[in-house]
């Protein structure tokens, strides 16, 4: 049975959400680390619900208080692939429950990830059927790119999310060459994506990236049909 996830939420002032934005934190962080994005993007999406679930596993060392979606010991492609497969069911279940709770369909869903959270957002979002409206990934990389084409086989041409990837040029945790690796893997599977490389930025999100992300989500989710 998948782990039961939970985390901080921000509901619209109206109390009735017309979209759901799931914020998927990185290794060693928690939901509180990303829920602040809701405050930055509220002007773009005043009627969206934001939720930032905590990953299911505590860090393997004491005193840090964060969580992990999966262990990072070798940081190898094989570890990323095995880890995303293991962690995906819990996030998939969480998304399903949240959409049902809000009475929304996948066409009103955006997944936003940072670092390890981007790996999970891409893995889960690209395998959902129907697809979410948007995937926004910061400082991440696709896991198991060689498996994506098979996972997307048979999809209708219109059943794909809009994708924006943002990365720091000076990222020393997940180097910037992860960006073309990921966009090329998406293209090989028939998926279009947009990207932005932030100059002089390390492993993080700067104000330009925040604004780009906010405008992207506003453009994709906008007003419900």
C-alpha positions in Angstrom: 0.0 0.0 0.0 1.3 3.5 -0.9 2.3 5.9 1.8 -0.4 8.5 2.7 0.9 11.9 2.0 -0.1 15.3 3.4 1.3 18.8 3.6 0.6 22.5 3.8 -2.2 24.0 1.7 -3.3 27.4 0.5 -6.9 27.7 -0.6 -8.3 30.7 -2.6 -10.1 33.4 -0.7 -13.3 32.4 -2.4 -13.1 28.9 -0.9 -13.8 27.4 -4.3 -10.8 26.3 -6.3 -10.9 26.2 -10.1 -7.4 24.7 -10.4 -4.9 22.6 -8.4 -1.2 23.2 -8.2 0.8 20.4 -6.5 4.2 21.6 -5.3 6.7 18.7 -5.1 9.8 19.6 -2.9 13.3 18.4 -3.3 15.6 16.1 -1.4 16.0 17.0 2.3 13.3 19.7 2.2 9.6 19.5 3.1 6.2 20.9 2.0 6.8 24.2 3.9 9.8 24.8 1.7 7.7 25.1 -1.5 4.3 26.3 -0.2 5.7 29.8 -0.2 5.5 29.7 -4.0 1.7 30.0 -3.6 2.2 33.5 -2.1 4.3 34.6 -5.1 1.8 33.2 -7.6 -1.5 34.0 -6.0 -1.8 37.1 -8.2 -1.5 35.0 -11.3 -3.9 32.3 -10.0 -6.2 33.8 -7.5 -8.7 30.9 -7.6 -6.2 28.0 -7.5 -5.6 25.7 -4.6 -1.9 25.0 -3.8 -0.7 22.0 -1.9 2.8 20.8 -1.0 2.9 17.2 0.2 5.8 16.0 2.4 7.7 13.2 0.8 7.1 9.8 2.5 10.6 9.1 3.8 12.6 10.9 6.5 16.2 11.6 5.8 18.5 8.7 6.8 20.5 10.9 9.1 19.2 12.6 12.2 19.0 16.3 13.0 17.9 17.7 9.6 14.1 17.3 9.7 13.6 17.0 6.0 12.2 14.3 3.8 13.2 12.4 0.7 11.1 10.9 -2.1 13.8 8.3 -2.5 17.4 7.8 -1.3 20.3 9.4 -3.1 23.5 7.5 -2.4 25.1 7.0 -5.8 23.2 9.7 -7.7 23.3 7.5 -10.7 20.7 7.2 -13.5 19.8 3.7 -12.3 19.2 5.0 -8.8 17.0 7.9 -10.1 14.9 5.5 -12.2 14.4 2.9 -9.4 13.7 5.7 -6.9 11.0 7.5 -9.0 9.3 4.2 -9.7 9.2 3.4 -6.0 8.0 6.9 -5.0 5.5 7.5 -7.8 2.5 5.5 -6.5 2.2 7.6 -3.3 2.3 10.9 -5.3 -0.2 9.5 -7.9 -2.6 8.6 -5.1 -2.2 11.9 -3.4 -3.0 13.8 -6.7 -6.0 11.6 -7.3 -7.4 12.2 -3.9 -6.8 16.0 -4.0 -8.5 16.3 -7.5 -11.5 14.3 -6.2 -11.7 16.4 -3.1 -11.8 19.6 -5.1 -14.1 18.3 -7.8 -11.5 18.9 -10.5 -10.2 17.0 -13.5 -6.6 16.6 -14.7 -7.1 19.4 -17.2 -7.1 21.8 -14.2 -3.9 20.3 -12.6 -0.3 21.6 -12.7 2.6 19.8 -11.1 5.5 22.0 -10.0 8.8 20.3 -8.9 12.1 21.3 -7.6 15.2 19.1 -8.0 14.1 15.6 -6.9 10.6 16.9 -7.0 11.0 17.7 -10.7 12.0 14.1 -11.3 8.8 12.9 -9.6 6.7 15.5 -11.3 7.9 14.5 -14.8 7.7 10.8 -14.0 4.1 11.0 -12.6 2.8 13.7 -14.8 3.9 12.2 -18.1 2.3 8.9 -17.2 -1.0 10.2 -16.0 -4.0 9.6 -18.2 -5.5 12.0 -19.0 -2.4 14.2 -18.7 -2.2 17.2 -16.4 -2.5 20.6 -17.9 1.1 21.6 -17.0 4.4 20.5 -15.6 6.8 23.1 -14.3 10.2 21.8 -13.3 13.0 23.7 -11.5 16.6 22.4 -11.3 15.7 18.8 -12.1 16.3 16.0 -14.6 14.2 13.3 -16.2 14.6 9.8 -14.7 14.8 6.9 -17.1 14.6 8.8 -20.3 14.9 5.6 -22.3 11.6 4.4 -20.9 9.5 7.5 -21.7 8.7 6.6 -25.3 7.1 3.3 -24.3 5.2 4.9 -21.4 3.7 7.5 -23.9 2.9 5.0 -26.6 -0.7 5.1 -27.9 -1.5 8.6 -26.5 -3.8 10.8 -28.5 -1.8 13.8 -30.0 -3.6 16.3 -27.8 -3.1 14.3 -24.6 0.0 16.0 -23.3 0.9 18.6 -20.8 2.5 21.9 -21.4 6.0 21.8 -20.0 8.4 24.5 -18.8 11.9 23.6 -17.4 14.0 26.2 -15.5 17.6 25.5 -14.5 20.5 27.5 -13.0 23.6 27.8 -15.2 25.9 27.3 -12.2 24.0 24.4 -10.6 26.6 22.2 -8.9 24.0 19.7 -7.6 22.2 18.8 -10.9 24.4 20.4 -13.5 22.9 22.5 -16.3 23.5 19.8 -18.9 20.5 18.0 -17.4 18.3 20.6 -19.2 19.2 19.6 -22.8 19.2 15.9 -21.7 15.7 16.3 -20.4 14.3 18.4 -23.3 15.8 16.0 -25.9 14.3 13.0 -24.1 10.9 14.7 -24.2 11.2 15.6 -27.8 12.2 12.0 -28.7 8.9 10.9 -27.0 6.9 13.4 -29.1 6.6 16.0 -26.2 7.2 19.7 -26.8 8.7 21.7 -24.0 10.0 25.2 -23.2 13.1 26.0 -21.1 15.0 28.8 -19.5 18.6 28.8 -18.3 19.2 31.3 -15.5 22.7 32.9 -15.7 24.9 32.8 -12.5 22.3 30.8 -10.6 23.1 27.7 -8.6 20.8 25.0 -7.3 17.8 27.2 -6.6 15.0 29.4 -7.9 15.6 33.1 -8.6 13.0 35.9 -9.0 13.2 35.6 -12.8 12.4 31.9 -12.6 9.5 32.6 -10.2 8.0 35.2 -12.5 8.4 32.9 -15.6 6.8 30.1 -13.7 3.9 32.3 -12.5 3.2 33.6 -16.0 3.4 30.0 -17.4 0.9 28.7 -15.0 -1.4 31.6 -15.6 -1.2 31.1 -19.3 -1.9 27.3 -19.1 -4.6 27.3 -16.3 -6.0 30.7 -16.8 -9.8 30.6 -16.5 -11.6 27.3 -16.6 -13.5 26.5 -19.8 
